Amino acid sequence: MMQISKDKFQLVGTKISEAEKISKPSLSFWKDVFIRFRKNKLAMFGLILLAILIFMAIFGPYMTEYDYRTNDLTNKNQAPSSEHWFGTDDLGRDVFARTWEGARISIFIGVAAALIDLFIGVLWGGISGYKGGRTDEMMMRFADVLYGVPYLLLVILLMVVLGQGLGTMILAMTITGWINMARIVRGQVLSLKSQEYVLAAKTLGANTNRIMLKHLIPNSMAPILVTMTLTIPNAIFTEAFLSFIGLGLTPPLASWGTMANDGLPAIRYYPWRLFFPAVFISLTIFAFNVVGDGLRDALDPRLRK
């Protein structure tokens, strides 16, 4: 039998020492997502802008000596100056202090509504997708009925019936706001529950709760995070709209929507009263949407153009 020499088994084109130098450790899924997200300049700009807005919402009211609730009729409708950076309103209240106090409330409402939508949507969609059959049919038909009701119309109706207030507004937003999250989670669970690792977990005796919490929900986090990121600006806009038409928060609470409502009648003579809340509503919604789009592209490279 012919002998094969050892030189036939040598690496061609690359030495072993060089191969070791260029080898890299494998990246985790989330680290790989972060690297792709960081390469998206627009998404990084949105993230930095969002960080600045949140920072100002937390610390902005402490950067001025004026309180957002304090009236000073001797200084009403003052233009922006070194004393009142964003000017004053018709009651002499400092617009800078009110802008960042309003940021706290507007962002809080957006995040709170998104978290409630997340909890209900994941629970509803997860159970519906995992159980399947008649349970899935009944749960999703109920969701479809609610989804058929116009969102803003239902929210306005609930605000009229239940009365104005912070808690009422969040409740009104989440009555049907969770449905989109539930549909996304259901679709993910339906596609994942037949995977081999889920079947293996069932074979080993894992109960439903463990399978959901250990396998199905964690592997559905990509669309869940994207949906949540895009839900927050929608809730912020809804709050601003409700407050703008007089169905939102009640005085002395301030939000960007209530400030826009107060500033619109005076736009001709005192434009700064509408300018600042309108600008920061737009910037916040823009930042969240950009971050959400960047996160979506980073989580699924196939969506990148």
C-alpha positions in Angstrom: 0.0 0.0 0.0 1.4 3.4 -1.0 2.5 5.6 1.9 1.3 9.2 2.1 4.0 11.6 3.2 3.4 14.1 6.1 3.9 17.1 3.9 0.6 16.4 2.2 -1.2 17.4 5.4 0.4 20.8 5.9 -1.8 23.9 5.8 -1.6 25.7 2.5 -1.2 29.5 2.5 -1.4 30.1 6.3 1.0 29.1 9.0 -0.4 27.8 12.3 1.2 30.6 14.3 -0.4 33.2 11.9 -3.8 31.5 12.2 -3.6 31.8 16.0 -2.9 35.5 15.7 -5.9 36.3 13.5 -8.3 34.1 15.4 -10.9 35.9 17.5 -13.1 34.8 20.3 -16.8 34.3 19.3 -19.1 37.2 20.2 -22.2 36.8 22.3 -25.6 37.6 20.6 -26.1 40.9 22.5 -22.5 42.0 22.0 -22.9 41.4 18.3 -26.1 43.4 18.4 -24.4 46.3 20.1 -21.6 46.4 17.5 -24.1 46.5 14.7 -26.1 49.2 16.5 -23.0 51.3 17.1 -22.3 51.3 13.4 -25.6 53.0 12.7 -24.7 56.7 13.1 -28.3 57.9 13.1 -29.3 55.4 15.8 -26.4 56.4 17.9 -27.3 60.1 17.5 -30.9 59.2 18.6 -29.5 57.3 21.6 -27.3 60.3 22.6 -30.2 62.7 22.1 -32.5 60.5 24.2 -29.9 60.3 27.0 -29.7 64.1 27.0 -33.4 64.5 27.2 -33.7 62.0 30.0 -30.9 63.7 31.9 -32.6 67.0 31.6 -35.9 65.5 32.7 -34.2 64.3 35.8 -32.0 67.3 36.6 -33.5 70.1 34.6 -35.9 71.4 37.2 -33.0 71.7 39.7 -31.0 73.9 37.3 -33.2 77.0 37.9 -34.3 78.7 41.1 -37.9 78.9 39.9 -40.6 76.4 40.7 -42.8 75.2 37.9 -46.0 75.9 40.0 -45.1 79.3 41.3 -47.1 82.2 39.9 -45.6 85.7 39.4 -48.0 88.0 37.6 -45.4 90.8 37.7 -43.2 88.8 35.3 -45.9 87.2 33.0 -45.1 86.6 29.4 -41.5 87.5 29.6 -39.4 86.7 26.6 -36.4 84.2 27.0 -33.6 86.0 28.9 -30.7 85.3 31.2 -33.1 85.3 34.1 -35.8 83.1 32.5 -34.0 81.0 29.9 -37.2 79.9 28.2 -39.3 82.9 29.2 -42.5 82.9 31.3 -46.1 82.1 30.6 -49.3 84.1 31.2 -49.1 83.4 35.0 -45.5 84.3 35.3 -44.4 80.7 35.7 -40.9 79.8 34.5 -41.2 77.9 31.2 -37.8 76.3 31.6 -38.8 74.7 34.9 -42.2 73.7 33.4 -40.6 72.2 30.3 -38.4 69.8 32.2 -41.1 69.0 34.8 -43.4 68.3 31.8 -40.6 66.1 30.4 -40.7 64.0 33.6 -44.4 63.4 33.3 -44.6 62.9 29.5 -41.7 60.4 29.5 -43.1 58.7 32.6 -46.5 58.2 31.0 -44.8 56.8 27.9 -42.6 54.3 29.7 -45.4 53.3 32.2 -47.9 52.6 29.3 -45.2 50.7 27.4 -44.4 48.5 30.5 -48.0 47.7 31.1 -48.5 46.9 27.4 -45.4 44.7 27.7 -46.7 42.7 30.7 -50.2 42.2 29.3 -49.1 41.6 25.8 -46.4 39.0 26.6 -48.7 37.2 29.0 -51.7 37.1 26.6 -49.7 36.4 23.5 -47.5 33.8 25.2 -50.4 31.8 26.6 -52.4 32.1 23.3 -49.4 30.9 21.1 -48.3 28.1 23.5 -51.7 26.6 24.1 -52.9 26.9 20.5 -56.2 25.3 19.4 -59.5 26.6 20.8 -57.7 28.6 23.5 -55.7 30.5 20.9 -58.8 31.1 18.7 -60.9 32.5 21.6 -58.1 34.7 23.0 -57.1 36.2 19.6 -60.7 36.8 18.5 -61.3 38.8 21.7 -58.1 40.8 21.0 -59.4 41.4 17.4 -62.7 42.8 18.7 -60.8 45.3 20.9 -58.4 46.1 18.1 -61.3 47.0 15.8 -62.3 49.9 18.1 -60.5 53.1 17.0 -57.7 53.6 19.5 -57.9 57.4 20.0 -61.7 57.4 20.1 -61.7 54.8 22.9 -59.0 56.7 24.8 -61.0 59.9 24.6 -64.2 58.2 25.6 -62.5 56.7 28.7 -61.0 60.0 29.7 -64.5 61.6 29.5 -66.1 58.8 31.5 -63.4 58.2 34.1 -62.2 61.8 34.4 -58.9 63.4 34.0 -55.8 62.4 35.8 -52.4 60.6 35.4 -53.6 57.2 36.4 -56.7 57.4 34.2 -54.7 58.4 31.2 -52.3 55.5 31.6 -55.3 53.1 32.0 -57.0 54.5 28.9 -53.9 54.1 26.8 -53.3 50.4 27.8 -56.9 49.2 27.4 -56.1 48.2 23.8 -52.4 49.3 23.6 -51.2 45.7 24.5 -52.8 44.0 21.5 -49.9 44.7 19.1 -47.4 43.3 21.6 -49.7 40.2 22.1 -49.8 39.5 18.4 -46.1 39.7 18.0 -45.4 37.5 21.0 -48.0 35.0 19.8 -46.4 34.8 16.4 -42.9 34.2 17.9 -44.1 31.6 20.3 -46.0 29.7 17.5 -42.8 29.5 15.5 -40.5 28.6 18.5 -42.6 26.0 20.3 -41.9 23.3 17.7 -38.1 23.9 17.9 -35.9 21.0 19.1 -34.8 22.6 22.3 -38.4 23.2 23.4 -39.3 19.6 22.6 -36.3 18.4 24.5 -37.3 20.5 27.5 -40.8 18.9 27.4 -39.3 15.4 27.2 -37.2 16.2 30.3 -40.3 17.1 32.2 -40.1 20.9 32.2 -43.5 22.5 33.1 -45.2 25.2 31.0 -43.9 28.1 33.2 -40.3 27.0 32.8 -40.6 26.5 29.1 -42.2 29.9 28.7 -39.7 31.8 31.0 -36.6 29.8 30.1 -36.9 29.2 26.4 -39.8 30.9 24.6 -39.9 34.5 26.0 -36.1 35.0 26.1 -35.8 33.9 22.4 -38.6 36.3 21.5 -36.9 39.3 23.1 -35.7 40.9 19.9 -39.2 41.8 18.5 -40.4 42.5 22.0 -37.7 45.1 22.7 -38.2 46.8 19.3 -42.0 46.9 19.8 -41.6 48.4 23.3 -39.2 51.0 22.0 -41.6 52.1 19.4 -44.6 52.0 21.8 -43.1 54.7 24.1 -43.2 57.6 21.6 -46.8 56.6 20.6 -47.8 57.0 24.2 -46.0 60.3 24.6 -47.8 61.6 21.5 -51.2 60.4 22.8 -50.6 62.1 26.1 -49.6 65.3 24.4 -52.7 65.1 22.1 -55.1 64.5 25.0 -53.6 67.3 27.1 -53.7 69.6 24.1 -57.4 69.1 23.6 -58.0 69.6 27.4 -58.6 65.9 28.3 -55.2 65.3 29.9 -53.6 66.3 33.1 -55.2 68.9 35.5 -53.3 71.9 37.0 -50.9 72.4 38.6 -49.4 69.4 36.9 -47.4 70.2 33.8 -46.7 68.2 30.7 -45.7 69.1 27.2 -49.2 68.6 26.1 -50.7 71.0 28.7 -48.0 73.6 27.9 -48.8 73.4 24.2 -52.5 73.8 25.0 -51.7 76.9 27.0 -49.3 78.3 24.4 -51.3 77.9 21.3 -53.7 80.9 21.9 -50.6 83.1 22.5 -48.5 81.9 19.5 -48.8 85.2 17.7 -47.4 87.4 20.5 -45.6 85.0 22.7 -44.4 82.1 20.4 -41.9 80.7 22.9 -44.7 79.4 25.0 -45.6 76.9 22.3 -42.2 76.6 20.7 -40.3 74.8 23.5 -42.9 72.1 24.3 -43.5 71.4 20.6 -39.8 71.1 19.9 -39.1 68.7 22.8 -42.2 66.6 21.9 -40.8 66.2 18.4 -37.2 65.5 19.5 -38.3 62.9 22.0 -40.5 61.0 19.5 -37.8 61.3 16.9 -35.1 59.9 19.2 -37.2 56.9 20.3 -38.2 56.1 16.8 -34.7 56.3 15.5 -33.4 54.1 18.4 -36.2 51.6 17.7 -35.4 51.4 14.0 -31.7 51.0 14.8 -32.4 48.3 17.3 -34.6 46.5 14.8 -31.8 46.5 12.2 -29.2 45.5 14.7 -31.3 42.6 16.0 -32.0 41.3 12.5 -29.3 42.2 9.9 -31.6 40.9 7.1 -33.7 44.1 7.6 -30.7 46.4 6.9 -30.8 48.1 3.5 
